[in-house]
Amino acid sequence: MFSTLSTVFTPDALAALWRGAQLTLSLTVLASVFGLVLGLIAGLGRMSRLAPVRLLAGAYIETFRGTPLLVQLFFLFFALPQITGVSLPAFNTAVLGLSLFAGAYAAEIIRGSLNAVDRGQSEAARALGLKPAQVLRLVLIPQAARTAVPALGNQFIGLLKDSSLASVITVSELLLTTRGLVSITYQPVPLYLAVALIYFLLSNVAARLFALLERRLNRPYRASAV
C-alpha cells in the first residue's frame, strides 16, 4: 500500500496538487471579495427608494440566484464572446462568474442584515446630524456585520467547493489538476481521497477563521451586557 502511495504522490504530483489548491483558494478569495462588493451595491439598490434602481438590482439578484452556476460559467465562457466579441482568459471568466453568482446571494444577506438593525439607530444618528452615507458607514454596517458574518462565512465555504466547477472551462484548479494526475497514474481512489481531504481542510480552516471573526464582532455586545 505504501509503495503504491509513494508512486502516486510523487514530488511532481504533490507540487501539482499544491498549485491546484492555490488556484482554488485564489478563485474563492477573489470571487468572495468582488462578490461582497457587488452584494453591497445590489443589496443597497434593492432597498433604494428609486423604483428603477430596485428593479435593476432585483433583476440581477433573481437572475443569478435562479440559474445554475454551471450554466452561467458556460454562458460567460462560450456565448458571451460571440455576443460581444470580447474573449476573457479562463481564469478571469471563472472569477467573473463566481463573483456575479456570489454577489447575488451576498446582496440578500446584506439586505437582511441591514434590515435587522433597529430603525431607531439610524433615526438617532440622523438626529445627531450625520449624513446618510455616514449613517450607513458608521452605524448600520458595523451593526449589520455582526448578523451577516455567519451567513457570509457559510457562503465562502460553499464558494470554495463551487469553485471546482471552473474546471469545466479549463481552469486548472484543484479538481482539474487531480483529473490530470488520474489520467497519468490510473489511481483515482487515493487521488480523489486526497483532493477531498484538501477541500475538507480548507473548509474547516475557513470556518474557524469566520468563527473567530464572529466572536470578535460579538465581543462589545457581550461586554455591554455584563
N, C-alpha and C positions, 0 to 999 in steps of 0.2 A: 504493500500500500504506500509506504513512504517513498519507495523508489518510483512509483507512478507519479506521486505528487511532485517529486523533485524533477521529473521530466516535463511535467505540465507547467509548474510555476518556476520557470527559469528566470534569470535576471531580466532578460528581454521581456518576458511575459509580465513580470511584476512591474517593470517600468511602463509598459503599455497600459496596464490597469491603473497605475498612478496617474498617468496623463489623462486617461478617460475620466477618472474621478475628479481631477482638477477641472476638466472641461465641464463636467456635470455641475460642479459647485459654482463655477463661473456663470453658467447659464442661469442657475437658480438665483444667485445673488443679484445679477444684473436685472433679470426679469422681475424680481421682488422689488427692487428699488424703483425701476421705471413704472412698474405696476402700482406701487404705492402713490407715486406722483399722479399717475392717471386716475387712480381711485379717488384721491383727494379732490382733483378737479371735477371728476364726474359726480362724486358724492355731493359736493357743494352745488354743482349745476342742478342736481336733482332736487335740491332744497331752494333753488332760486325762485324769486317772485316773478321772473320773466318766463312766460309760457314757452317761447321758442327755445330758450336755454334748457328748460326742464324736458322738453320733448327730445332735443338733441341728446342730452345726457341719458335719458331713458332709452332711446333707440340704441345707443352704444351698449348700454348695460344689458338690455334684453337680447341683443344680437349675439354678444359674446358669451352670455350665460346660457343661451338657448341652443347653441350649436356645439358639436363636439370639437375639442381641441385638435384632434387629428384632421378633421375637415378644414379647420382654419389654417393649419400649417400647410396642407396640400394646396389650398387656395392661394396663400401668400407666396408659396414657392413655385407653383406651376402656372396658375391662372393670372395672378397679378402682373407678372412680366409681360404677358400677352396683351393685357389691357392697357398698361401704362408705358410699356417699352423699357421699363427700368427693372433690371435684374440685380438682386442683392446676393451677396455670398450666403451660403447655407447657414453659417453661424449667426449672421446678422438677422436673417429671416427667422431663425428659431427664437432669438431674443425678442424680436418684434412680436411674433405670435404669442409667445408665453407672456410678454408684458401686457398685451391687449387682453388676453384671457384673464390674467391675474388682476388687472385693473378693474375689470367689470365686477369681480367678486369683492375686491377691496372697497369699491365705491359703496356697496351696500353695508359692509362692515362699518365704514367710516360714518355713513349717514345715520345708521342706527346708534352708533356710539355718541355722535353729536346730539341726536335727539334725546338720548338718555340723560344728558346733563340738565339739571333743573333750570327751568326758564328764568327763575329769579336770579341766577348767576349772571346771565347776560344783561338783565334789566338793571341789576345793581352796578355792573361795570359801565353801562351807558350813563347811568345817573352820576357816576364819578367823572364823566367827561371823556371816556375812552371812545376812540373811533371804531367803526365796525371791524376794520382789519385788526386793530389792537385787541378788541374783544375776542376775535377768533383765535389770534395767536397767543395771547396771554392768559385767557380764561377758559375758552371752550376746548381747544385742542389738548392742553395739559390734562384736563379732567377726562376728556373722552379717550385719551390714550390708555388710561387705566382699564377701561372697558374693552378697548379694541385689541390690545396686545395679545390676549389668549387666542382670539379668533385669527388674528394675523399670523400668529405662530403656527396654528394648525394649517393655515393656507400655505405658509412657507414649506412645511413638511410635505404637503400634498404636491406643491410645485416641484419639489426636489424629485419626487417619484414621477411626476408627469413629464419631467424633462427627458425621460427615456424615449418619449415619442419623437424627439428631434432626430432620432436615428433614421426615421423614415424619409427624411430629406437630406440624408448623407452627412449629418453632423456626427463626427467620431467621438461621441460621448461614451459613457461607461458601457452601456448596453451594446452599441455597435462595435466597440473595441472588443468586447467579450465574444461577440459573434465571429469576429475575425480570428480570434485565438482558437475558438472551437473548430473553425474550418481548417485550421492548420494542425491542431493536436488531435482532433476527433475525441475529445474528452469533455463532453458537455456537462456531466454531473459535477465534477469539482469546480469547474469554471463558473457555472451558474450559481452554485452554492457560494462561491467566493464573492460574486457580484451582489448576491442577496445580502451577504454579511456586510459588505461595504455600504449598501443603501441603509441597512439597519443601523450601523454605527453612525453614519452621517445624520440620520433622522433623530437618533437619540441625543447626539451632541446638540443639535438644533433645539430639541425640546428642552434640554437642560438650560441652554442659554436664554431661551424665552421665559422659562420659569424664573430664572434669576432676575431678568428684566421686570417681570411682573411683580416679584416681591419688592424690588427696589421702588417701583412706582407706587406700591401699596403702603410703603413704609410711613410716609407722612400721615396717611389716614389712620393707620394703626396707632401712631404716636398721639394723634389728636383725640383718639377715642379713650385713651388711658386716663 
